[in-house]
């Protein structure tokens, strides 16, 4: 999406792990939505139907990573989450912040730290992920994850947009 005043307004409160120059990965993608929703509602809609191959990718990630002492994460549930509060777990993520405009999630492990921040404002939803690697395995891990993550987020945002359009048409 090209930058515009709506995108800037939506990204004003984005949280990342560290200043951008200190990160090993930073990706931010936005979509203009047909209706305003909270970041948690967006999370639930984006994960209601798993993307093709995503369960296999998480299984493969867990199988390889476990050999290096990294925690298994199991993947992202398609079950809707409600009543999420700071300190709760949202699948394998720790909820750092949650409101009608922001959902900040982290996971910290021996190989890297990840923060994913969803913001929603003026009909624009932005998903921003930041990563700091801790060691050689974290750096190697990110080689396939960089392009895969960007594709997964783009596809998830497209599915979210389609689900909201279907919902609007049905109303």
Residue pairs with C-beta under 8 A, 6 or more apart in sequence:
1 7
1 29
1 30
1 31
1 32
6 32
6 121
6 122
6 123
6 124
7 30
7 124
7 126
9 121
9 122
9 124
10 30
10 119
10 120
10 121
10 122
10 124
10 125
10 126
11 28
11 30
11 119
11 126
11 128
12 121
13 101
13 102
13 119
13 121
14 28
14 117
14 119
14 126
14 128
15 96
15 97
15 102
15 104
15 115
15 117
15 128
16 23
16 26
16 115
16 117
16 128
16 130
17 23
17 106
17 113
17 114
17 115
17 130
17 131
17 132
18 130
18 132
20 26
20 130
22 132
23 130
23 131
23 132
24 112
24 131
24 132
24 133
24 138
24 139
24 142
25 129
25 130
25 131
25 142
25 145
25 146
25 149
26 128
26 129
26 130
26 131
27 128
27 129
27 149
27 150
27 153
28 126
28 127
28 128
28 129
29 126
29 127
29 128
29 150
29 153
29 154
29 157
30 124
30 125
30 126
30 127
30 157
31 124
31 125
31 157
31 158
31 160
31 161
32 123
32 124
33 120
33 123
33 124
33 125
33 160
33 161
33 164
34 123
34 161
34 164
34 165
34 168
35 123
35 164
35 167
35 168
36 120
36 122
36 123
37 45
37 120
37 125
37 164
38 99
38 100
38 101
38 103
38 120
39 98
39 101
39 102
39 103
39 118
39 119
39 120
39 125
40 81
40 82
40 84
40 98
40 103
42 103
42 118
42 120
42 125
42 160
43 81
43 90
43 103
43 118
44 80
44 81
45 159
45 160
45 163
45 164
46 156
46 157
46 159
46 160
47 76
47 77
47 78
47 156
48 78
48 80
48 163
49 78
49 159
50 75
50 76
50 78
51 152
51 155
51 156
51 159
54 75
54 76
54 152
55 75
57 148
58 73
58 74
58 75
58 76
59 75
61 73
62 72
62 73
62 74
65 71
65 72
65 111
65 141
66 72
68 111
68 137
69 110
70 109
70 110
70 111
70 137
71 109
73 91
73 92
73 107
74 91
74 92
75 91
75 92
76 91
76 92
77 91
81 90
84 90
84 95
84 98
84 103
85 95
85 98
86 95
86 96
86 97
86 98
87 94
87 95
88 94
88 95
89 95
90 105
92 107
93 105
93 106
93 107
93 116
94 105
94 106
94 107
94 108
95 103
95 104
95 105
96 104
96 105
96 106
96 115
97 103
97 104
98 104
100 120
101 119
101 120
101 121
102 117
102 118
102 119
102 120
103 117
103 118
104 115
104 116
104 117
104 118
105 115
105 116
105 117
106 113
106 114
106 115
106 116
107 113
107 114
108 114
110 134
110 135
111 133
111 134
111 135
111 137
111 138
111 141
112 131
112 132
112 133
112 134
112 138
112 141
112 142
113 131
113 132
113 134
114 129
114 130
114 131
115 129
115 130
115 131
116 127
116 128
116 129
117 126
117 127
117 128
117 129
117 130
118 125
118 126
118 127
118 128
119 125
119 126
119 128
120 126
125 157
125 160
127 153
127 156
127 157
129 149
129 153
131 142
133 139
133 141
133 142
